Each structure stands twice: as structure tokens, then as C-alpha cells.
Amino acid sequence: MVPAAFVTGDFFPVFAVPPIRGRGFTAADAAPGAPRTVVVSDAFWARRFNRDDAALGKTLRLDGSTHTIVGVMP
């Protein structure tokens, strides 16, 4: 189990901090029927994926749904 929060695409730009890998959310991610995406923390990326760039594009199961990792935030 990991802590998670559902946020909109406007969440990360508020902090003006770019992802260290990949990207943040886009408007397309929120479109009806769009594939579910997730941005993970640097700590999670390090712990779970040993900071491997190959984590981008992998999937995680959250609340019973599959989400594709699109970015890593510091």
C-alpha cells in the first residue's frame, strides 16, 4: 500500500517545479475514456524502481485500476 491522491492537471504547475523524469499531467489525461496515468514521487521511484528510467511507461495498480507511470516529481 502506498499513499496516493487524485489531482487535476493544474496541480503540479502551481508549484512551478518540473518533473525530474517524464512529464506531469496533461489535459488529455483527464479526457473521458483516456488511459489512467500516475506521477510518482522521487522517493517511490527510488524505492520501487531503483531510479531506473524504465519505470516510465510501467503500470501500477491503484484502487483496483491500472495506471501508467508518466512522470517522477522531486
FITORPA-848035 format. One record per atom (N, C-alpha, C): residue number from 1; x negated, y negated, z. Coordinates in nm, 2 decimals. Atoms other than C-alpha are relative to their C-alpha. Example, Ala and Ser with C-alpha at 12.3 -4.5 7.8 and 13.67 -1.06 7.14 Angstrom:
% FITORPA-848035
n;u;v;w
1;-0.09;0.12;0.00
1;-1.23;0.45;0.78
1;-0.09;-0.12;0.00
2;0.09;0.11;0.00
2;-1.37;0.11;0.71
2;0.08;-0.11;0.08
//
This chain:
% FITORPA-848035
n;u;v;w
1;-0.08;0.12;0.00
1;0.00;0.00;0.00
1;-0.09;-0.12;0.00
2;0.07;0.13;0.00
2;-0.12;-0.35;-0.08
2;0.10;-0.11;0.01
3;-0.10;0.12;0.00
3;0.04;-0.69;-0.01
3;0.01;-0.06;-0.14
4;-0.02;0.06;0.13
4;0.19;-0.85;-0.32
4;0.11;-0.10;0.01
5;-0.10;0.11;0.00
5;0.40;-1.15;-0.41
5;0.04;-0.02;-0.15
6;-0.05;0.03;0.14
6;0.62;-1.22;-0.72
6;-0.01;-0.15;-0.01
7;0.01;0.14;0.02
7;0.53;-1.56;-0.86
7;0.03;-0.03;-0.15
8;-0.02;0.04;0.14
8;0.60;-1.76;-1.18
8;-0.13;-0.04;-0.06
9;0.12;0.04;0.08
9;0.36;-1.86;-1.45
9;-0.06;-0.13;0.05
10;0.05;0.13;-0.05
10;0.33;-2.20;-1.28
10;-0.08;0.01;0.13
11;0.06;-0.02;-0.14
11;0.18;-2.06;-0.96
11;-0.15;-0.03;-0.01
12;0.14;0.02;0.00
12;-0.19;-2.05;-1.05
12;-0.05;-0.14;-0.04
13;0.04;0.13;0.04
13;-0.22;-2.38;-1.24
13;0.01;-0.11;0.11
14;-0.01;0.09;-0.11
14;-0.11;-2.56;-0.92
14;-0.13;-0.01;0.08
15;0.13;-0.01;-0.07
15;-0.44;-2.46;-0.76
15;-0.12;-0.05;-0.08
16;0.11;0.04;0.10
16;-0.65;-2.56;-1.07
16;-0.12;0.08;0.02
17;0.11;-0.10;-0.01
17;-0.86;-2.25;-1.02
17;0.02;0.10;-0.11
18;-0.02;-0.10;0.11
18;-0.92;-2.04;-1.33
18;-0.03;0.14;0.05
19;0.03;-0.14;-0.03
19;-0.93;-1.66;-1.32
19;-0.15;0.03;-0.02
20;0.14;-0.03;0.03
20;-1.27;-1.51;-1.29
20;-0.02;0.11;-0.10
21;-0.01;-0.09;0.11
21;-1.17;-1.24;-1.53
21;0.14;0.00;-0.06
22;-0.13;0.00;0.06
22;-0.89;-1.22;-1.78
22;0.07;-0.13;0.00
23;-0.08;0.11;0.01
23;-0.61;-1.46;-1.76
23;0.11;0.00;0.11
24;-0.12;0.01;-0.09
24;-0.32;-1.59;-1.54
24;0.12;0.04;-0.08
25;-0.12;-0.03;0.07
25;0.04;-1.55;-1.63
25;0.03;-0.10;-0.10
26;-0.04;0.09;0.11
26;0.19;-1.70;-1.94
26;0.16;0.00;0.00
27;-0.15;0.00;0.02
27;0.55;-1.79;-2.04
27;0.05;0.13;-0.06
28;-0.04;-0.12;0.07
28;0.56;-1.48;-2.25
28;0.02;0.12;0.11
29;-0.01;-0.10;-0.11
29;0.51;-1.27;-1.93
29;0.13;0.00;0.07
30;-0.13;0.01;-0.07
30;0.84;-1.40;-1.79
30;0.12;0.02;-0.10
31;-0.11;-0.02;0.10
31;1.04;-1.34;-2.11
31;0.08;0.13;0.03
32;-0.08;-0.12;-0.02
32;1.33;-1.09;-2.08
32;-0.06;0.12;-0.08
33;0.05;-0.12;0.07
33;1.20;-0.74;-2.17
33;-0.15;0.00;-0.01
34;0.15;0.00;0.01
34;0.83;-0.84;-2.15
34;-0.06;0.11;0.09
35;0.07;-0.10;-0.09
35;0.59;-0.58;-2.01
35;-0.04;-0.07;0.13
36;0.04;0.05;-0.13
36;0.52;-0.63;-1.64
36;-0.15;-0.02;0.01
37;0.14;0.02;-0.02
37;0.19;-0.79;-1.56
37;-0.03;-0.04;0.14
38;0.04;0.03;-0.14
38;-0.01;-0.84;-1.25
38;-0.14;-0.07;-0.01
39;0.14;0.06;-0.02
39;-0.31;-1.06;-1.15
39;-0.04;0.04;0.14
40;0.05;-0.05;-0.13
40;-0.52;-0.91;-0.87
40;-0.10;-0.10;0.06
41;0.11;0.08;-0.06
41;-0.75;-1.07;-0.62
41;-0.13;0.06;-0.02
42;0.14;-0.05;0.01
42;-1.12;-1.05;-0.63
42;-0.03;0.11;0.10
43;0.02;-0.11;-0.10
43;-1.12;-0.85;-0.31
43;0.06;0.13;-0.04
44;-0.06;-0.12;0.04
44;-0.88;-0.60;-0.45
44;-0.08;0.06;-0.12
45;0.08;-0.04;0.12
45;-1.08;-0.58;-0.78
45;-0.13;0.07;0.05
46;0.13;-0.05;-0.06
46;-1.40;-0.52;-0.58
46;0.02;0.14;0.07
47;-0.02;-0.12;-0.08
47;-1.25;-0.26;-0.35
47;0.05;0.12;-0.09
48;-0.06;-0.10;0.07
48;-1.04;-0.07;-0.60
48;-0.07;0.04;-0.13
49;0.06;-0.02;0.14
49;-1.24;-0.11;-0.93
49;-0.15;-0.03;0.00
50;0.14;0.02;0.00
50;-1.59;-0.19;-0.81
50;-0.04;-0.12;-0.09
51;0.02;0.12;0.09
51;-1.57;-0.52;-1.01
51;-0.02;0.04;-0.14
52;0.01;-0.05;0.13
52;-1.55;-0.32;-1.33
52;0.09;-0.08;-0.09
53;-0.09;0.07;0.09
53;-1.42;-0.53;-1.62
53;0.10;0.09;-0.07
54;-0.09;-0.10;0.06
54;-1.25;-0.22;-1.75
54;0.13;0.00;0.08
55;-0.13;0.00;-0.08
55;-0.98;-0.28;-1.48
55;0.10;-0.08;-0.08
56;-0.10;0.08;0.08
56;-0.82;-0.54;-1.72
56;0.06;0.10;-0.10
57;-0.07;-0.09;0.09
57;-0.56;-0.35;-1.91
57;0.05;0.13;0.07
58;-0.05;-0.11;-0.07
58;-0.52;-0.08;-1.65
58;0.13;-0.03;0.07
59;-0.13;0.02;-0.06
59;-0.19;-0.03;-1.48
59;0.00;0.03;0.15
60;-0.02;-0.02;-0.14
60;-0.08;-0.04;-1.12
60;0.15;0.02;0.02
61;-0.14;-0.03;-0.03
61;0.25;0.09;-0.98
61;0.03;-0.08;0.13
62;-0.04;0.08;-0.11
62;0.42;-0.17;-0.76
62;0.16;0.00;0.01
63;-0.15;-0.01;-0.02
63;0.77;-0.12;-0.62
63;0.06;0.09;-0.10
64;-0.06;-0.09;0.09
64;0.82;0.17;-0.85
64;-0.01;-0.03;-0.14
65;0.01;0.04;0.14
65;0.74;-0.02;-1.17
65;-0.15;-0.01;-0.03
66;0.14;0.01;0.05
66;0.42;-0.01;-1.38
66;-0.03;-0.14;-0.05
67;0.04;0.13;0.04
67;0.24;-0.34;-1.42
67;-0.15;0.01;-0.06
68;0.14;0.00;0.06
68;-0.07;-0.41;-1.64
68;-0.08;-0.11;0.06
69;0.09;0.11;-0.05
69;-0.36;-0.60;-1.49
69;-0.05;-0.09;-0.11
70;0.04;0.09;0.10
70;-0.42;-0.91;-1.69
70;-0.11;-0.10;0.05
71;0.10;0.09;-0.05
71;-0.65;-1.11;-1.46
71;-0.04;0.03;0.14
72;0.05;-0.01;-0.13
72;-0.85;-1.14;-1.15
72;-0.02;-0.14;0.05
73;0.01;0.13;-0.05
73;-0.83;-1.45;-0.93
73;-0.10;0.00;0.12
74;0.09;0.00;-0.12
74;-1.10;-1.56;-0.68
74;0.07;-0.01;0.13
//
